[in-house]
């Protein structure tokens, strides 16, 4: 192990997505309680608990949207978590057509969920791309986090993807 060794940090990326959410709220790029569908109109889910209103960015950021831990796809004709979807947004949206909230939303106990942070990241990415300008010069969420969070903190070798440059 050296100072140049590369490590996957896994769930430690969640605070960076959440911090980006808060920075984008402060900048007026997204609203704290924007509906997820405002930024991802193609996202569809089912809510058997009949909660009123759509899932919000705030619910995603605080693990209170009621969604399961992972995005799942059909396995042997059954819909469940037999096969994880990964980081492909289209596959996540397709999988969500066959799932629903599994916990009541806004429960007093947040439910840990990779899917909720993944969807928050997709929504923020869409918002950044839609509002890109000279005052918001970023190409998407990863570029935003690099410019607004990693660089100011001096995390010059930190990123979400291993590239040829750092490999």
C-alpha positions as CSV (number, residue, x, y, z in Angstrom):
1,X,0.0,0.0,0.0
2,X,1.4,3.4,-1.0
3,X,0.1,7.0,-1.1
4,X,-1.0,6.4,-4.6
5,X,-3.0,3.2,-3.9
6,X,-6.6,3.2,-5.1
7,X,-9.4,2.0,-2.8
8,X,-13.1,1.7,-3.4
9,X,-14.9,3.7,-0.7
10,X,-18.3,2.2,-1.3
11,X,-21.0,3.7,0.9
12,X,-18.8,6.6,1.9
13,X,-19.9,8.2,-1.4
14,X,-23.4,8.8,0.0
15,X,-22.4,11.8,2.0
16,X,-21.0,13.5,-1.1
17,X,-24.3,13.0,-3.0
18,X,-26.2,14.3,0.0
19,X,-23.8,17.3,0.3
20,X,-24.3,18.0,-3.4
21,X,-28.1,18.0,-2.8
22,X,-27.7,20.6,-0.1
23,X,-25.4,22.8,-2.1
24,X,-27.7,22.6,-5.1
25,X,-30.6,23.6,-2.8
26,X,-28.6,26.6,-1.5
27,X,-27.8,27.6,-5.1
28,X,-31.4,27.4,-6.1
29,X,-30.8,24.7,-8.7
30,X,-33.3,22.3,-7.0
31,X,-35.8,22.8,-4.3
32,X,-35.4,20.9,-1.1
33,X,-38.9,19.3,-1.5
34,X,-39.0,19.0,-5.3
35,X,-40.8,15.9,-6.5
36,X,-38.4,13.3,-7.8
37,X,-40.6,13.3,-10.9
38,X,-39.8,16.9,-11.5
39,X,-36.3,15.9,-12.5
40,X,-36.9,12.3,-13.5
41,X,-40.3,12.3,-15.2
42,X,-39.6,8.8,-16.6
43,X,-39.3,7.3,-13.1
44,X,-42.4,5.4,-12.1
45,X,-43.1,3.4,-8.9
46,X,-46.0,2.0,-7.0
47,X,-47.0,3.1,-3.4
48,X,-49.2,0.5,-1.7
49,X,-49.2,2.6,1.5
50,X,-51.2,5.3,-0.4
51,X,-49.1,8.1,0.8
52,X,-50.2,11.4,-0.6
53,X,-47.9,13.1,-3.1
54,X,-44.8,12.1,-5.0
55,X,-41.4,11.0,-3.5
56,X,-39.4,14.1,-2.9
57,X,-35.6,14.8,-3.0
58,X,-35.7,15.5,0.7
59,X,-37.1,12.0,1.4
60,X,-34.4,10.4,-0.8
61,X,-31.6,12.4,1.0
62,X,-32.9,11.4,4.4
63,X,-33.7,7.7,3.6
64,X,-37.4,8.3,4.1
65,X,-38.8,7.5,0.6
66,X,-39.8,4.0,1.6
67,X,-37.9,2.3,-1.2
68,X,-36.0,-0.9,-0.9
69,X,-32.2,-1.1,-0.4
70,X,-31.4,-1.9,-4.1
71,X,-32.9,-1.6,-7.5
72,X,-33.9,-5.1,-8.6
73,X,-35.0,-6.8,-11.8
74,X,-37.2,-9.8,-12.6
75,X,-35.7,-13.1,-11.6
76,X,-37.4,-16.3,-13.0
77,X,-40.7,-14.5,-13.4
78,X,-40.8,-13.1,-9.9
79,X,-40.0,-9.5,-9.0
80,X,-37.6,-9.3,-6.2
81,X,-33.9,-8.7,-5.4
82,X,-32.6,-11.8,-7.1
83,X,-30.5,-9.7,-9.5
84,X,-29.1,-6.2,-8.8
85,X,-29.4,-3.6,-11.6
86,X,-26.2,-1.6,-11.0
87,X,-25.5,1.9,-12.1
88,X,-27.5,1.9,-15.4
89,X,-30.3,4.5,-15.0
90,X,-32.5,3.0,-17.7
91,X,-32.3,-0.4,-16.0
92,X,-33.1,1.1,-12.7
93,X,-36.2,2.9,-14.1
94,X,-37.3,-0.4,-15.8
95,X,-36.9,-2.3,-12.6
96,X,-38.9,0.2,-10.7
97,X,-41.9,-0.5,-13.0
98,X,-42.1,-3.8,-11.2
99,X,-41.6,-2.7,-7.6
100,X,-43.1,-0.5,-5.0
101,X,-42.3,1.3,-1.8
102,X,-41.8,-1.3,0.8
103,X,-41.9,0.9,3.9
104,X,-44.2,3.7,4.8
105,X,-42.7,7.0,3.7
106,X,-41.4,9.5,6.3
107,X,-41.1,6.9,9.0
108,X,-39.4,8.2,12.2
109,X,-36.6,5.6,11.5
110,X,-34.8,6.2,8.2
111,X,-34.3,3.0,6.2
112,X,-30.8,2.6,4.7
113,X,-31.1,2.4,0.9
114,X,-28.5,2.5,-1.9
115,X,-31.4,3.0,-4.3
116,X,-32.6,6.2,-2.7
117,X,-29.2,7.8,-2.9
118,X,-28.8,6.5,-6.5
119,X,-32.1,8.1,-7.5
120,X,-31.1,11.3,-5.8
121,X,-27.9,11.3,-7.7
122,X,-29.7,10.8,-11.0
123,X,-32.2,13.6,-10.2
124,X,-29.3,16.0,-9.3
125,X,-27.5,15.0,-12.5
126,X,-30.6,15.8,-14.6
127,X,-31.1,19.2,-12.8
128,X,-27.5,20.2,-13.3
129,X,-27.7,19.3,-17.0
130,X,-31.0,21.1,-17.5
131,X,-29.7,24.3,-15.8
132,X,-26.2,24.3,-17.1
133,X,-24.9,27.9,-17.6
134,X,-22.0,30.2,-17.0
135,X,-23.0,30.2,-13.3
136,X,-23.4,26.4,-13.2
137,X,-20.7,25.2,-15.6
138,X,-20.8,21.6,-14.7
139,X,-21.6,18.7,-17.1
140,X,-23.3,16.6,-14.4
141,X,-23.3,15.4,-10.8
142,X,-19.8,13.9,-10.9
143,X,-18.3,17.1,-12.4
144,X,-20.3,19.2,-9.8
145,X,-19.0,17.2,-6.9
146,X,-15.4,17.4,-8.2
147,X,-15.6,21.2,-8.6
148,X,-17.7,22.1,-5.6
149,X,-16.7,19.6,-3.0
150,X,-13.5,17.6,-3.8
151,X,-11.4,20.4,-5.2
152,X,-12.1,22.9,-2.4
153,X,-11.3,20.1,0.2
154,X,-8.1,19.3,-1.6
155,X,-9.3,15.8,-2.6
156,X,-7.4,16.0,-5.9
157,X,-7.1,12.3,-6.4
158,X,-10.7,11.5,-5.5
159,X,-13.5,10.5,-7.9
160,X,-16.4,8.2,-8.5
161,X,-14.9,6.3,-11.4
162,X,-11.5,4.7,-11.9
163,X,-10.1,6.2,-15.1
164,X,-6.9,5.4,-17.1
165,X,-5.5,8.5,-15.5
166,X,-5.6,7.1,-12.0
167,X,-5.5,3.4,-12.7
